[in-house]
Every structure is written in structure tokens, then in C-alpha cells.
Amino acid sequence: MQKIMEPIFHVVYLATVITLGLQMLSKSKNNQYFKLFGAMAVILGFGDAFHLFPRIYALLTTGLENHAASLGFGKLITSITMTIFYLILYKIWKIRFSVKDSKKLDITMYVLAALRIILCLFPQNQWFINNPPVIWGIYRNIPFTVMGIIMIYLLYSYGAKNNDKDYKKLGIAVLLSFAFYAPVVLWASENFLVGMLMIPKTLAYLWVVFIGYKEFKQTLK
């Protein structure tokens, strides 16, 4: 069942998120807000593709355990592109609420992103083997999680303050993505079923893109 349903899910997800992103990029004209939403969606899709296409290939051929190197490389790329995803989402938030005086917050977000990417590049991560060290999964996700907590607070609090339901939903979507992701980092290597939490995590990110796309479509009417 996994060999059939999981590849279908991944292909539908990638096709959807990249298509929506390209539409926003191509049809938003000079609207920087929606161009950033489109870029964010495309980066999300192409970044995830580096991991999901090798995973699909592995599932349909000799199994995940025989493709550790390609899967690990994909995870590395995805880890970096997800960091960029949150930097773009942060910029989108700033544009939406006309945030100008945010120098300290800007520095915090960029330092956390740089730290996350640097930690991802350490050889101790052992990306290219089966069951790499969990401790390095924790290390590299500490700055990433702090970025997520900041974004959850900013999205939800500004959404509530400005009676913006979409941004409250964005905050909830990001919160759900981290809630589903944390157990995967800690226990997926020990329990196969924990790894299945990546599916609702993926749906949470798809929800983020749909929120932006819905607003984009409203501007075209």
C-alpha cells in the first residue's frame, strides 16, 4: 500500500504547490507581496522534490534502505530550502503589516537562518547513511525551531490584532507543521509509524500556500 499511495501523494503535492507558486509568480505583475508568496511556494516545492523524488524511486525499486545517499542529499537540500522558506514568509509578514522598524528582529532571523544552514553542513550530520545521529538532527533544528516559534507568534498575534483571519490561520498552520515535525526528528529512526507524521506536516505547508493563493485569486476578480 505504501508503495502505491505514498508516491501518488508526493506527486500530487509537488505538482500542486509548484503550479500554484508559478501562477502567483507569473500573474502577480509588480505586486511584490504575491511574487514572494509565489517564490516561497516554488522554493518549497523544488526543495522538497530533491528529497521526494529519490524517495519515490526508492519505494518503487529496491527500498528506502538501499538509497541512503540520495535520500540524505535530498534531506540536506530540503533543510536548506525550508530555512529560506521561513525567511521569505518573514518578509511577507513585514509587507502585509507594513513593518518598518524591525532591525533587531531582522538580524535575529538572519542569524538563526545562517546558523541553521551552517549546522546542516557539518559532516557530523552523516546525511548519506541510514539512521544518522539523532543528536545532530536536534542540533540543526534548534535554530530552525526558534525561527518557527518567532513566525508563529508574529503571524498569529498580528492576525489577531488586525482582525486578519488568514494570518491567524497561517500561524496555526506553522504551529501544526512543527508539532508534526518534532516527533519525526526525535523518534522516526526508531518507529516507522512516527515517520508518517511527515504527511500532515506536508499538508500544513500546503495550507500555507493555499492561504496565499486564495488571497491572490481574490485580487484577480
GROMACS elastic network, one bead per residue, 0.5 to 0.9 nm:
[ bonds ]
;  ai    aj funct       b0    kb
    1     4     6  0.53375   500
    1     5     6  0.60073   500
    1     6     6  0.80629   500
    2     5     6  0.53215   500
    2     6     6  0.53591   500
    2     7     6  0.79448   500
    2    59     6  0.79910   500
    3     6     6  0.61378   500
    3     7     6  0.66811   500
    3     8     6  0.89620   500
    3    56     6  0.80962   500
    3    59     6  0.55250   500
    3    60     6  0.61517   500
    4     7     6  0.60047   500
    4     8     6  0.65782   500
    4     9     6  0.89610   500
    4    59     6  0.86772   500
    4    60     6  0.83179   500
    5     8     6  0.52361   500
    5     9     6  0.61744   500
    5    10     6  0.87518   500
    6     9     6  0.50746   500
    6    10     6  0.62310   500
    6    11     6  0.86809   500
    6    56     6  0.77277   500
    6    59     6  0.86070   500
    7    10     6  0.51089   500
    7    11     6  0.61277   500
    7    12     6  0.85573   500
    7    52     6  0.83714   500
    7    53     6  0.85643   500
    7    55     6  0.81741   500
    7    56     6  0.53214   500
    7    57     6  0.86411   500
    7    59     6  0.78685   500
    7    60     6  0.84375   500
    8    11     6  0.52699   500
    8    12     6  0.61414   500
    8    13     6  0.84984   500
    8    56     6  0.89166   500
    9    12     6  0.53015   500
    9    13     6  0.60621   500
    9    14     6  0.86291   500
    9   199     6  0.85891   500
   10    13     6  0.50852   500
   10    14     6  0.60794   500
   10    15     6  0.84685   500
   10    49     6  0.86955   500
   10    52     6  0.66645   500
   10    53     6  0.82394   500
   10    56     6  0.78834   500
   11    14     6  0.52424   500
   11    15     6  0.59938   500
   11    16     6  0.83829   500
   11    52     6  0.84647   500
   11    53     6  0.84793   500
   11    56     6  0.88256   500
   12    15     6  0.52341   500
   12    16     6  0.59703   500
   12    17     6  0.85913   500
   13    16     6  0.51932   500
   13    17     6  0.61317   500
   13    18     6  0.84804   500
   13    45     6  0.81440   500
   13   202     6  0.81323   500
   13   203     6  0.83235   500
   13   206     6  0.76543   500
   14    17     6  0.54107   500
   14    18     6  0.59925   500
   14    19     6  0.82509   500
   14    44     6  0.87810   500
   14    45     6  0.54195   500
   14    46     6  0.77542   500
   14    48     6  0.77144   500
   14    49     6  0.69712   500
   14    52     6  0.87459   500
   15    18     6  0.54826   500
   15    19     6  0.58755   500
   15    20     6  0.85067   500
   15    45     6  0.79623   500
   16    19     6  0.52433   500
   16    20     6  0.61323   500
   16    21     6  0.84918   500
   16    45     6  0.86083   500
   16   206     6  0.84639   500
   17    20     6  0.53030   500
   17    21     6  0.60834   500
   17    22     6  0.86398   500
   17    41     6  0.59024   500
   17    42     6  0.68416   500
   17    44     6  0.76630   500
   17    45     6  0.58375   500
   17   206     6  0.66886   500
   17   209     6  0.69825   500
   17   210     6  0.84364   500
   18    21     6  0.50094   500
   18    22     6  0.60647   500
   18    23     6  0.85484   500
   18    38     6  0.85326   500
   18    41     6  0.62277   500
   18    43     6  0.81691   500
   18    44     6  0.79291   500
   18    45     6  0.53679   500
   18    46     6  0.73597   500
   19    22     6  0.52061   500
   19    23     6  0.62007   500
   19    24     6  0.87331   500
   19    41     6  0.87308   500
   19    42     6  0.79641   500
   20    23     6  0.51484   500
   20    24     6  0.63372   500
   20    25     6  0.86893   500
   20    38     6  0.71610   500
   20    41     6  0.72730   500
   20    42     6  0.81173   500
   20   209     6  0.77423   500
   20   210     6  0.80804   500
   20   213     6  0.68374   500
   21    24     6  0.52283   500
   21    25     6  0.62043   500
   21    26     6  0.86598   500
   21    35     6  0.85737   500
   21    37     6  0.70784   500
   21    39     6  0.62749   500
   21    40     6  0.72904   500
   21    42     6  0.50672   500
   21    43     6  0.85979   500
   21    45     6  0.85732   500
   21   209     6  0.78604   500
   21   213     6  0.80781   500
   22    26     6  0.59892   500
   22    27     6  0.83881   500
   22    38     6  0.60669   500
   22    39     6  0.77020   500
   22    41     6  0.80663   500
   22    42     6  0.66737   500
   23    26     6  0.52458   500
   23    27     6  0.58743   500
   23    28     6  0.80246   500
   23    38     6  0.72007   500
   23   213     6  0.88538   500
   24    27     6  0.54553   500
   24    28     6  0.55641   500
   24    29     6  0.89371   500
   24    34     6  0.60850   500
   24    35     6  0.61151   500
   24    36     6  0.86042   500
   24    37     6  0.71121   500
   24    39     6  0.81286   500
   24    41     6  0.89902   500
   24   212     6  0.89908   500
   24   213     6  0.71829   500
   24   216     6  0.70964   500
   24   217     6  0.88204   500
   25    28     6  0.58616   500
   25    29     6  0.78539   500
   25    34     6  0.71079   500
   25    36     6  0.77765   500
   25    37     6  0.79238   500
   25    39     6  0.65890   500
   25    42     6  0.89249   500
   26    29     6  0.69551   500
   26    35     6  0.80664   500
   26    38     6  0.84832   500
   27    30     6  0.89989   500
   27    34     6  0.89780   500
   27    35     6  0.86052   500
   27   220     6  0.89652   500
   28    31     6  0.54411   500
   28    32     6  0.78496   500
   28    33     6  0.85947   500
   28    34     6  0.59891   500
   28    35     6  0.61120   500
   28    38     6  0.87430   500
   28   216     6  0.79069   500
   28   220     6  0.89016   500
   29    32     6  0.83267   500
   29    34     6  0.89027   500
   29    35     6  0.80163   500
   30    33     6  0.88897   500
   30    34     6  0.88340   500
   30    35     6  0.78355   500
   31    34     6  0.57960   500
   31    35     6  0.62212   500
   31    36     6  0.87469   500
   32    36     6  0.60372   500
   32    37     6  0.85830   500
   32    92     6  0.88268   500
   32    95     6  0.85478   500
   33    36     6  0.53734   500
   33    37     6  0.64761   500
   33    38     6  0.88263   500
   33    91     6  0.86837   500
   33    92     6  0.61201   500
   33    95     6  0.65938   500
   33    96     6  0.74341   500
   34    38     6  0.60481   500
   34    39     6  0.84422   500
   34    92     6  0.84510   500
   34   212     6  0.75539   500
   34   213     6  0.83293   500
   34   215     6  0.88960   500
   34   216     6  0.66487   500
   35    39     6  0.60568   500
   35    40     6  0.84549   500
   36    40     6  0.59296   500
   36    41     6  0.85090   500
   36    88     6  0.66614   500
   36    89     6  0.80262   500
   36    91     6  0.80322   500
   36    92     6  0.66647   500
   37    40     6  0.50693   500
   37    41     6  0.62503   500
   37    42     6  0.87170   500
   37    88     6  0.78404   500
   37    89     6  0.76403   500
   37    92     6  0.71774   500
   37   209     6  0.74265   500
   37   212     6  0.63836   500
   37   213     6  0.79542   500
   38    41     6  0.51638   500
   38    42     6  0.62236   500
   38    43     6  0.85868   500
   38   209     6  0.83402   500
   38   212     6  0.84433   500
   38   213     6  0.83117   500
   39    42     6  0.51340   500
   39    43     6  0.60362   500
   39    44     6  0.84191   500
   39    85     6  0.87873   500
   39    88     6  0.81874   500
   40    43     6  0.52251   500
   40    44     6  0.60828   500
   40    45     6  0.86480   500
   40    84     6  0.81562   500
   40    85     6  0.55722   500
   40    86     6  0.84175   500
   40    88     6  0.62013   500
   40    89     6  0.72548   500
   40   209     6  0.82519   500
   41    44     6  0.50167   500
   41    45     6  0.61751   500
   41    46     6  0.86556   500
   41    85     6  0.80586   500
   41   206     6  0.86183   500
   41   208     6  0.88465   500
   41   209     6  0.61519   500
   42    45     6  0.50684   500
   42    46     6  0.60200   500
   42    47     6  0.81794   500
   43    46     6  0.52846   500
   43    47     6  0.56678   500
   43    48     6  0.82434   500
   43    81     6  0.64841   500
   43    82     6  0.80529   500
   43    84     6  0.80328   500
   43    85     6  0.68701   500
   44    47     6  0.52736   500
   44    48     6  0.60654   500
   44    49     6  0.85185   500
   44    78     6  0.81222   500
   44    81     6  0.67101   500
   44    82     6  0.65927   500
   44    84     6  0.88323   500
   44    85     6  0.65147   500
   44   205     6  0.85081   500
   45    48     6  0.52362   500
   45    49     6  0.60779   500
   46    50     6  0.67531   500
   46    78     6  0.85702   500
   46    81     6  0.85407   500
   47    50     6  0.56494   500
   47    51     6  0.75167   500
   47    74     6  0.80468   500
   47    75     6  0.89439   500
   47    77     6  0.62604   500
   47    79     6  0.82232   500
   47    80     6  0.81058   500
   47    81     6  0.54557   500
   47    82     6  0.73999   500
   48    51     6  0.54382   500
   48    52     6  0.59698   500
   48    53     6  0.84266   500
   48    74     6  0.76153   500
   48    75     6  0.81256   500
   48    77     6  0.79987   500
   48    78     6  0.54062   500
   48    79     6  0.88999   500
   48    81     6  0.81148   500
   48    82     6  0.85137   500
   49    53     6  0.55431   500
   49    54     6  0.82158   500
   49    74     6  0.77553   500
   49    78     6  0.81142   500
   50    53     6  0.61608   500
   50    54     6  0.70104   500
   50    70     6  0.86365   500
   50    71     6  0.81779   500
   50    73     6  0.77128   500
   50    75     6  0.74420   500
   50    76     6  0.88690   500
   50    77     6  0.66656   500
   50    78     6  0.68162   500
   51    54     6  0.57743   500
   51    55     6  0.62837   500
   51    56     6  0.88625   500
   51    70     6  0.77921   500
   51    71     6  0.57507   500
   51    72     6  0.77137   500
   51    73     6  0.73933   500
   51    75     6  0.54830   500
   51    76     6  0.83815   500
   51    77     6  0.76798   500
   51    78     6  0.67155   500
   52    56     6  0.60439   500
   52    57     6  0.85502   500
   52    71     6  0.80830   500
   52    74     6  0.75321   500
   52    75     6  0.89203   500
   53    56     6  0.50284   500
   53    57     6  0.61760   500
   53    58     6  0.85095   500
   53    71     6  0.88419   500
   53    74     6  0.86428   500
   54    58     6  0.59918   500
   54    59     6  0.85365   500
   54    64     6  0.89412   500
   54    67     6  0.77537   500
   54    70     6  0.61785   500
   54    71     6  0.58709   500
   54    74     6  0.74752   500
   55    58     6  0.50248   500
   55    59     6  0.61131   500
   55    60     6  0.86012   500
   55    63     6  0.87239   500
   55    64     6  0.68341   500
   55    67     6  0.81627   500
   55    70     6  0.84129   500
   55    71     6  0.63764   500
   55    74     6  0.88939   500
   56    59     6  0.51601   500
   56    60     6  0.62283   500
   56    61     6  0.86423   500
   57    60     6  0.52151   500
   57    61     6  0.61144   500
   57    62     6  0.85152   500
   57    63     6  0.84225   500
   57    64     6  0.87645   500
   57    67     6  0.89280   500
   58    61     6  0.52073   500
   58    62     6  0.59033   500
   58    64     6  0.51217   500
   58    65     6  0.82259   500
   58    66     6  0.74294   500
   58    67     6  0.62624   500
   58    71     6  0.86413   500
   59    62     6  0.68547   500
   59    63     6  0.50450   500
   59    64     6  0.61206   500
   60    63     6  0.71530   500
   61    64     6  0.87370   500
   62    65     6  0.80990   500
   62    66     6  0.63580   500
   62    67     6  0.81326   500
   63    66     6  0.57857   500
   63    67     6  0.72186   500
   64    67     6  0.55012   500
   64    68     6  0.69415   500
   64    71     6  0.80467   500
   64   130     6  0.89781   500
   65    68     6  0.59752   500
   65   129     6  0.89826   500
   65   130     6  0.65548   500
   66    69     6  0.85345   500
   66   130     6  0.86671   500
   67    70     6  0.57530   500
   67    71     6  0.61409   500
   67    72     6  0.84410   500
   67   128     6  0.88212   500
   67   129     6  0.88091   500
   67   130     6  0.85950   500
   68    71     6  0.52263   500
   68    72     6  0.58103   500
   68    73     6  0.84855   500
   68   127     6  0.80726   500
   68   128     6  0.54816   500
   68   129     6  0.52200   500
   68   130     6  0.54812   500
   68   131     6  0.88772   500
   69    72     6  0.51042   500
   69    73     6  0.61226   500
   69    74     6  0.85581   500
   69   127     6  0.72119   500
   69   129     6  0.62184   500
   69   130     6  0.83180   500
   70    73     6  0.51565   500
   70    74     6  0.61745   500
   70    75     6  0.86614   500
   70   128     6  0.72254   500
   71    74     6  0.50630   500
   71    75     6  0.62296   500
   71    76     6  0.87101   500
   71   127     6  0.82789   500
   71   128     6  0.74117   500
   72    75     6  0.50111   500
   72    76     6  0.62435   500
   72    77     6  0.87592   500
   72   126     6  0.82440   500
   72   129     6  0.71045   500
   72   130     6  0.83532   500
   73    76     6  0.50609   500
   73    77     6  0.63593   500
   73    78     6  0.86051   500
   73   127     6  0.65103   500
   73   128     6  0.66101   500
   74    77     6  0.51975   500
   74    78     6  0.60635   500
   74    79     6  0.85077   500
   75    78     6  0.50075   500
   75    79     6  0.59947   500
   75    80     6  0.86852   500
   75   127     6  0.76002   500
   76    79     6  0.51465   500
   76    80     6  0.65154   500
   76    81     6  0.88309   500
   76   120     6  0.68219   500
   76   121     6  0.80138   500
   76   127     6  0.70005   500
   77    80     6  0.52529   500
   77    81     6  0.62134   500
   77    82     6  0.85632   500
   78    81     6  0.50808   500
   78    82     6  0.59136   500
   78    83     6  0.85050   500
   79    82     6  0.53218   500
   79    83     6  0.64650   500
   79    84     6  0.89862   500
   79   116     6  0.86064   500
   79   117     6  0.77461   500
   79   120     6  0.73569   500
   80    83     6  0.52062   500
   80    84     6  0.65690   500
   80    85     6  0.87466   500
   80   113     6  0.88177   500
   80   116     6  0.79969   500
   80   117     6  0.58966   500
   80   120     6  0.76116   500
   81    85     6  0.60913   500
   81    86     6  0.88540   500
   82    86     6  0.65141   500
   82    87     6  0.88406   500
   83    86     6  0.54054   500
   83    87     6  0.66172   500
   83    88     6  0.89413   500
   83   113     6  0.60126   500
   83   114     6  0.87621   500
   83   116     6  0.74757   500
   83   117     6  0.75277   500
   83   144     6  0.70093   500
   83   147     6  0.86293   500
   84    87     6  0.50424   500
   84    88     6  0.62981   500
   84    89     6  0.86095   500
   84   113     6  0.75849   500
   85    88     6  0.52785   500
   85    89     6  0.62340   500
   85    90     6  0.86695   500
   86    90     6  0.60258   500
   86    91     6  0.85779   500
   86   109     6  0.89406   500
   86   113     6  0.85894   500
   86   144     6  0.89603   500
   86   147     6  0.74505   500
   86   148     6  0.76213   500
   86   151     6  0.78705   500
   87    90     6  0.50347   500
   87    91     6  0.63783   500
   87    92     6  0.87300   500
   87   109     6  0.72217   500
   87   110     6  0.75480   500
   87   113     6  0.76594   500
   87   147     6  0.87547   500
   88    92     6  0.61796   500
   88    93     6  0.86401   500
   89    93     6  0.62156   500
   89    94     6  0.86838   500
   89   151     6  0.81061   500
   90    93     6  0.51185   500
   90    94     6  0.63850   500
   90    95     6  0.88613   500
   90   106     6  0.88729   500
   90   109     6  0.83436   500
   90   151     6  0.68995   500
   90   154     6  0.86826   500
   90   155     6  0.88795   500
   91    94     6  0.50428   500
   91    95     6  0.63374   500
   91    96     6  0.86431   500
   92    95     6  0.52033   500
   92    96     6  0.61051   500
   92    97     6  0.87579   500
   93    96     6  0.51150   500
   93    97     6  0.63289   500
   93    98     6  0.82388   500
   93    99     6  0.79958   500
   93   151     6  0.87715   500
   93   154     6  0.78399   500
   93   155     6  0.69844   500
   93   158     6  0.89185   500
   93   167     6  0.86750   500
   94    97     6  0.55504   500
   94    98     6  0.55966   500
   94   100     6  0.74491   500
   94   102     6  0.87999   500
   95    99     6  0.65849   500
   95   100     6  0.88304   500
   96    99     6  0.79186   500
   97   158     6  0.78018   500
   97   162     6  0.87519   500
   99   102     6  0.68434   500
  100   103     6  0.83045   500
  101   104     6  0.85334   500
  101   105     6  0.89613   500
  102   105     6  0.52374   500
  102   106     6  0.59348   500
  102   107     6  0.86214   500
  103   107     6  0.62106   500
  103   108     6  0.85902   500
  104   107     6  0.51878   500
  104   108     6  0.61808   500
  104   109     6  0.87414   500
  105   109     6  0.61902   500
  105   110     6  0.86201   500
  106   109     6  0.53192   500
  106   110     6  0.62359   500
  106   111     6  0.85262   500
  107   110     6  0.52401   500
  107   111     6  0.59300   500
  107   112     6  0.84334   500
  108   111     6  0.52505   500
  108   112     6  0.61049   500
  108   113     6  0.85615   500
  108   147     6  0.86875   500
  109   112     6  0.51834   500
  109   113     6  0.61239   500
  109   114     6  0.86232   500
  109   146     6  0.89550   500
  109   147     6  0.64617   500
  109   150     6  0.85567   500
  110   114     6  0.60578   500
  110   115     6  0.84696   500
  111   114     6  0.50989   500
  111   115     6  0.60379   500
  111   116     6  0.84884   500
  111   143     6  0.88711   500
  112   115     6  0.50732   500
  112   116     6  0.60596   500
  112   117     6  0.86681   500
  112   143     6  0.52327   500
  112   144     6  0.69523   500
  112   146     6  0.76865   500
  112   147     6  0.67320   500
  113   116     6  0.50747   500
  113   117     6  0.62637   500
  113   118     6  0.86105   500
  113   143     6  0.70783   500
  113   144     6  0.69984   500
  113   147     6  0.76508   500
  114   117     6  0.52036   500
  114   118     6  0.60851   500
  114   119     6  0.85445   500
  115   118     6  0.51071   500
  115   119     6  0.60764   500
  115   120     6  0.85385   500
  115   140     6  0.80805   500
  115   143     6  0.67266   500
  115   144     6  0.87046   500
  116   119     6  0.52302   500
  116   120     6  0.62402   500
  116   121     6  0.89005   500
  116   139     6  0.86570   500
  116   140     6  0.55278   500
  116   141     6  0.69560   500
  116   142     6  0.77857   500
  116   143     6  0.55855   500
  116   144     6  0.60523   500
  117   120     6  0.50067   500
  117   121     6  0.64823   500
  117   140     6  0.78585   500
  118   121     6  0.52328   500
  118   122     6  0.68030   500
  118   140     6  0.83864   500
  119   122     6  0.54503   500
  119   125     6  0.82848   500
  119   136     6  0.83148   500
  119   139     6  0.73139   500
  119   140     6  0.51865   500
  119   141     6  0.87323   500
  120   123     6  0.83019   500
  120   125     6  0.69445   500
  120   136     6  0.85674   500
  120   137     6  0.86652   500
  120   139     6  0.89314   500
  120   140     6  0.59017   500
  120   141     6  0.88746   500
  121   124     6  0.85236   500
  121   125     6  0.75976   500
  122   125     6  0.59835   500
  122   126     6  0.82944   500
  123   126     6  0.57487   500
  123   127     6  0.78586   500
  124   127     6  0.83144   500
  124   132     6  0.87603   500
  124   133     6  0.79176   500
  124   136     6  0.70123   500
  125   128     6  0.86770   500
  125   132     6  0.65902   500
  125   133     6  0.65846   500
  125   134     6  0.85843   500
  125   135     6  0.86509   500
  125   136     6  0.54892   500
  125   137     6  0.71260   500
  125   140     6  0.87235   500
  126   129     6  0.61401   500
  126   130     6  0.87681   500
  126   131     6  0.88289   500
  126   132     6  0.55145   500
  126   133     6  0.72157   500
  126   136     6  0.87551   500
  127   130     6  0.81382   500
  127   131     6  0.88394   500
  127   132     6  0.64016   500
  128   132     6  0.78962   500
  129   132     6  0.60126   500
  130   189     6  0.89030   500
  131   134     6  0.79510   500
  131   189     6  0.60039   500
  131   190     6  0.89264   500
  132   135     6  0.88896   500
  132   136     6  0.82043   500
  132   137     6  0.83052   500
  132   189     6  0.85382   500
  133   136     6  0.57675   500
  133   137     6  0.68998   500
  134   138     6  0.64140   500
  134   139     6  0.87963   500
  134   185     6  0.71589   500
  134   186     6  0.65929   500
  134   187     6  0.83658   500
  134   189     6  0.81509   500
  135   138     6  0.50488   500
  135   139     6  0.62665   500
  135   140     6  0.88471   500
  135   186     6  0.85469   500
  136   140     6  0.61212   500
  136   141     6  0.83321   500
  137   140     6  0.55730   500
  137   141     6  0.62090   500
  137   142     6  0.88410   500
  137   185     6  0.62313   500
  137   186     6  0.78426   500
  138   141     6  0.51999   500
  138   142     6  0.62926   500
  138   185     6  0.69670   500
  138   186     6  0.74453   500
  139   142     6  0.55475   500
  139   143     6  0.80413   500
  140   143     6  0.66913   500
  140   144     6  0.71247   500
  141   145     6  0.57999   500
  141   146     6  0.84754   500
  141   182     6  0.89795   500
  141   185     6  0.84413   500
  142   145     6  0.51898   500
  142   146     6  0.63425   500
  142   147     6  0.87547   500
  143   146     6  0.50502   500
  143   147     6  0.62583   500
  143   148     6  0.86497   500
  144   147     6  0.50890   500
  144   148     6  0.62881   500
  144   149     6  0.87703   500
  145   149     6  0.61504   500
  145   150     6  0.85846   500
  145   178     6  0.75389   500
  146   149     6  0.50559   500
  146   150     6  0.62134   500
  146   151     6  0.86087   500
  147   150     6  0.51964   500
  147   151     6  0.62415   500
  147   152     6  0.86691   500
  148   151     6  0.50644   500
  148   152     6  0.60589   500
  148   153     6  0.85876   500
  148   174     6  0.70745   500
  148   175     6  0.76778   500
  148   178     6  0.74337   500
  149   152     6  0.50953   500
  149   153     6  0.62412   500
  149   154     6  0.86211   500
  149   174     6  0.86581   500
  149   175     6  0.77905   500
  149   178     6  0.88850   500
  150   153     6  0.52702   500
  150   154     6  0.61559   500
  150   155     6  0.85706   500
  151   154     6  0.50345   500
  151   155     6  0.58478   500
  151   156     6  0.82607   500
  151   171     6  0.71597   500
  151   174     6  0.77130   500
  151   175     6  0.89745   500
  152   155     6  0.53964   500
  152   156     6  0.59775   500
  152   157     6  0.81600   500
  152   168     6  0.88948   500
  152   170     6  0.78511   500
  152   172     6  0.71519   500
  152   173     6  0.85533   500
  152   174     6  0.61441   500
  152   175     6  0.61447   500
  153   156     6  0.54620   500
  153   157     6  0.56617   500
  153   158     6  0.81012   500
  153   171     6  0.70184   500
  154   157     6  0.54251   500
  154   158     6  0.58433   500
  154   159     6  0.80780   500
  154   171     6  0.76848   500
  155   158     6  0.56117   500
  155   159     6  0.58990   500
  155   160     6  0.85571   500
  155   167     6  0.54253   500
  155   168     6  0.61807   500
  155   169     6  0.83289   500
  155   170     6  0.63669   500
  155   172     6  0.86087   500
  156   160     6  0.60352   500
  156   161     6  0.85044   500
  156   164     6  0.89021   500
  156   165     6  0.88574   500
  156   167     6  0.59844   500
  156   169     6  0.73313   500
  156   170     6  0.71214   500
  156   172     6  0.72344   500
  157   160     6  0.51065   500
  157   161     6  0.60202   500
  157   162     6  0.85162   500
  157   167     6  0.85895   500
  157   168     6  0.73566   500
  157   171     6  0.83362   500
  158   162     6  0.59280   500
  158   163     6  0.81493   500
  158   164     6  0.77013   500
  158   167     6  0.74186   500
  158   168     6  0.78290   500
  159   162     6  0.53204   500
  159   163     6  0.57205   500
  159   165     6  0.61728   500
  159   166     6  0.71942   500
  159   169     6  0.83531   500
  159   170     6  0.87575   500
  159   171     6  0.83292   500
  160   163     6  0.50464   500
  160   164     6  0.62172   500
  160   165     6  0.73031   500
  160   167     6  0.79391   500
  160   168     6  0.63104   500
  161   164     6  0.76740   500
  162   165     6  0.87088   500
  163   167     6  0.88488   500
  163   168     6  0.85807   500
  164   167     6  0.56309   500
  164   168     6  0.65855   500
  164   169     6  0.88984   500
  165   168     6  0.50845   500
  165   169     6  0.62183   500
  165   170     6  0.86486   500
  166   169     6  0.50309   500
  166   170     6  0.62128   500
  166   171     6  0.87506   500
  166   211     6  0.66046   500
  166   212     6  0.84638   500
  166   215     6  0.87139   500
  167   171     6  0.62097   500
  167   172     6  0.85707   500
  167   211     6  0.85865   500
  168   171     6  0.51237   500
  168   172     6  0.63760   500
  168   173     6  0.87008   500
  169   173     6  0.60516   500
  169   174     6  0.86239   500
  169   207     6  0.88012   500
  169   208     6  0.82074   500
  169   211     6  0.81006   500
  170   174     6  0.62195   500
  170   175     6  0.85135   500
  170   207     6  0.79672   500
  170   208     6  0.58709   500
  170   211     6  0.74362   500
  171   174     6  0.53057   500
  171   175     6  0.61740   500
  171   176     6  0.86852   500
  172   176     6  0.61339   500
  172   177     6  0.86126   500
  172   204     6  0.87922   500
  173   176     6  0.51333   500
  173   177     6  0.62130   500
  173   178     6  0.88438   500
  173   201     6  0.89506   500
  173   203     6  0.88867   500
  173   204     6  0.51846   500
  173   205     6  0.69309   500
  173   207     6  0.66920   500
  173   208     6  0.63940   500
  174   177     6  0.50441   500
  174   178     6  0.64434   500
  174   179     6  0.86102   500
  174   204     6  0.69114   500
  174   205     6  0.73129   500
  174   208     6  0.77313   500
  175   178     6  0.54078   500
  175   179     6  0.61480   500
  175   180     6  0.87503   500
  175   204     6  0.87439   500
  176   180     6  0.61361   500
  176   181     6  0.84159   500
  176   200     6  0.82973   500
  176   201     6  0.69164   500
  176   204     6  0.64089   500
  177   180     6  0.53687   500
  177   181     6  0.60573   500
  177   182     6  0.87099   500
  177   198     6  0.86779   500
  177   200     6  0.75071   500
  177   202     6  0.73343   500
  177   203     6  0.82082   500
  177   204     6  0.54605   500
  177   205     6  0.68279   500
  178   182     6  0.59190   500
  178   201     6  0.73982   500
  179   182     6  0.57410   500
  179   183     6  0.75602   500
  179   201     6  0.80622   500
  180   183     6  0.64133   500
  180   184     6  0.72008   500
  180   197     6  0.55387   500
  180   198     6  0.67385   500
  180   199     6  0.86712   500
  180   200     6  0.68425   500
  180   201     6  0.54226   500
  181   184     6  0.52428   500
  181   185     6  0.65118   500
  181   186     6  0.89653   500
  181   195     6  0.88900   500
  181   197     6  0.69213   500
  181   198     6  0.65353   500
  181   201     6  0.63483   500
  182   185     6  0.53132   500
  182   186     6  0.64646   500
  182   187     6  0.86773   500
  183   186     6  0.50989   500
  183   187     6  0.57018   500
  183   188     6  0.70083   500
  183   194     6  0.67385   500
  183   195     6  0.81922   500
  183   197     6  0.79175   500
  184   187     6  0.54929   500
  184   189     6  0.79964   500
  184   194     6  0.58393   500
  184   195     6  0.54571   500
  184   196     6  0.82543   500
  184   197     6  0.68237   500
  184   198     6  0.73109   500
  185   188     6  0.63312   500
  185   189     6  0.82458   500
  185   195     6  0.87578   500
  186   189     6  0.78206   500
  186   190     6  0.87123   500
  187   190     6  0.53659   500
  187   191     6  0.62608   500
  187   192     6  0.87176   500
  187   194     6  0.66116   500
  187   195     6  0.80324   500
  188   191     6  0.51835   500
  188   192     6  0.59695   500
  188   193     6  0.74494   500
  188   194     6  0.50868   500
  188   196     6  0.85381   500
  189   192     6  0.70343   500
  189   194     6  0.84914   500
  189   195     6  0.79710   500
  190   194     6  0.83351   500
  191   194     6  0.56039   500
  191   195     6  0.72177   500
  192   195     6  0.54233   500
  192   196     6  0.71971   500
  193   196     6  0.53050   500
  193   197     6  0.76171   500
  194   197     6  0.57298   500
  194   198     6  0.82706   500
  195   198     6  0.59500   500
  195   199     6  0.84309   500
  196   199     6  0.58324   500
  196   200     6  0.80232   500
  197   200     6  0.56876   500
  197   201     6  0.63440   500
  197   202     6  0.86918   500
  198   202     6  0.59883   500
  198   203     6  0.86009   500
  199   202     6  0.50956   500
  199   203     6  0.63360   500
  199   204     6  0.87510   500
  200   204     6  0.61788   500
  200   205     6  0.87890   500
  201   204     6  0.51110   500
  201   205     6  0.66357   500
  201   206     6  0.87808   500
  202   205     6  0.52351   500
  202   206     6  0.62631   500
  202   207     6  0.86701   500
  203   207     6  0.61166   500
  203   208     6  0.87222   500
  204   207     6  0.50092   500
  204   208     6  0.65418   500
  204   209     6  0.89983   500
  205   208     6  0.50174   500
  205   209     6  0.65609   500
  205   210     6  0.87272   500
  206   209     6  0.51488   500
  206   210     6  0.61840   500
  206   211     6  0.86818   500
  207   211     6  0.61513   500
  207   212     6  0.87720   500
  208   211     6  0.53070   500
  208   212     6  0.66727   500
  208   213     6  0.87935   500
  209   212     6  0.52915   500
  209   213     6  0.61100   500
  209   214     6  0.85806   500
  210   214     6  0.58753   500
  210   215     6  0.85345   500
  211   214     6  0.52672   500
  211   215     6  0.65083   500
  211   216     6  0.86969   500
  212   215     6  0.53089   500
  212   216     6  0.61632   500
  212   217     6  0.87668   500
  213   217     6  0.61181   500
  213   218     6  0.86204   500
  214   217     6  0.52358   500
  214   218     6  0.64354   500
  215   218     6  0.51550   500
  215   219     6  0.66890   500
  216   219     6  0.53640   500
  216   220     6  0.69001   500
  217   220     6  0.52509   500
  217   221     6  0.69718   500
  218   221     6  0.55760   500
